Amino acid sequence: MYTKDNIFARNQRINSFQLSKLHTFEVAARHSSFSLAAEELSMTPSAISHRINKLEDELGIALFVRSHRKITLTEEGERIYTALNRTLNELNQEVMDVRSGDISGELTIYSRPSFAQCWLVPRLYSFKQQYPLIELKILTGNENINFQGYGIDATIYFDEHTPEKLWYQELMDESIIPVCTREYAESLDLINKPENLPNATLLHDNQAWDYNSHHDEWSLWASKHGVDNIDNLSSISFDRSDLAVIAAMNNAGIAMGRLSLIKKRLVTGELITPFANTALKCAQKYYVVSAHQKPSQKLQLFLAWLFAEVNN
């Protein structure tokens, strides 16, 4: 079915005739049935089948696997259906927004867990106050996600490498500094005495830069401040910076904290920086990424709010 005669069709933009057939495909894929699709579209099952066959031939893609009384999407068909469904949902939302004159609907943001926990989530109240009709969905993880099929509008990463083919904008810089409770610092005579670190337990994010950062944060800080033999000290590692900080708040050791995420803890006195003036600026930055070169209106509002919070 898919020969050289299809090459022209595969290399062209979808035309208006194919858009009509894609609607038929969407209904059939949603029901996993030509018969149910025929009922919804007031057509015969044979007419539905003919349209799908024609679309497959024009696109040069097998969309369904057909068996007795059953159809299932091929891998390629699943990709087309996911993209089509997402596009139709976005279009439907835009129509609703235009009709109502308000910006509404779901906005999904993926973030590094520590940033979400310590910085983003505590500020979301003000966003909802400004845009009550936008339904925020916050997802977290340490992976760099593929936007395809995830329904994610934007991601917030902490890294020194920015994406090459995606839209992104830098959000803010970061600095690291050791933090612990005053009680812990005084018990080990740490205040302004980094030479006493060998008596402490180091707490750190072992995925700070990548999946196996180990205690790279501590090693980087130590090398800048003349502290030796950091690799041999007692330590506890986590896969999130905020967990190291929580452990420090409970006297488990001294954590390598990120200043933008621990400012409130320092202001309240829950944590202190035992070594004065030793903050170290990271090569890594927080930045926002989107799969769309032109963000949707909902995302533009979120980004404007986000950058306003950074500059607050």
C-alpha positions, 0 to 999 in steps of 0.5 A: 500500500505504501510505495514510492507513489506516497512519497509526495503525500508524505512530504507535504503539509496536511490539506483540508481533505485530510483534515476531514479524514483525520476527524474520522480517524480521531472518532474511530480511534477514540471508540476503537471501533468503526461501528461506534464511529459510524454511529457518532458521525451518522455514516456507515461502517464501510464509509468509515473504513473507506475514509481511514483506508484513504487517509492511510494511503495518502499519509503513507502510514498504517494507522490501525491493525484490523482483525475480526470485529476489532481494530487497534492503533499501530504504534504510528497511529497511537502517535498521530492520535495523541498529537491530534487529541492534544491539538483538538483539546488545545483548540477547544480550550482556545475557543472557550477562552475567546467566547468567555473573554477569560483565560481558563483551563489546565496548565501543566508545569513540570519542575525539579522536586526541590524547586517545586517544594521550596520555591514554587509551591509556597507562591502558588496562592498569589497565582490562583488569586490572579488567575482563578480559572487556570487549573494548575497541575504541578508534576515533579521529577529529576528527568529531562522529559520528552514533551511528546505525548506528556501534555506538559506545557513547560518545565523548570530545570536546574542545569548548566546546559540549556536545550538546543532545539526548544524555547527556553528562558533563564529564570534565576541564578543559584548559590550554594552554602553549608547550613545547619541548626545553631545547636548542631554547629555549636555542639561541634564547634563549627561556627567560622571553623570549617577545619572542624568539618571532619567531625560533622556528617555531610548532607547532600543531593547526589543528583545535584548536577546529574544522576551520579553527582555524589558529593560534588556540591561539597567537593566544589565548595571545599576546593574554593574554601581550602577545605581538604579531604572532603571525600572521606567524611561521614555523609548521608546522600539524597536525591533531592536538595530539600531532603538534605535541608530537612535532615539538617533542620533535624540535626542529622548533619550539615547540608549543602543548601541552595540559597534561593530555596533556604532563604526563609529558613535562614530568616526564621533561624531554623538554619544558620550558615556557620561559615560566614561569607562562603556562598559559592555561585553555581554554574547551574541556573534555573530556566524554563523550557517549552516545546512551543516557540510561541507559548500559549496565552495561559503559559505566557501569563504563568511565565509573567507571574513567575518572573515577577515572583523572581524579581520580588 
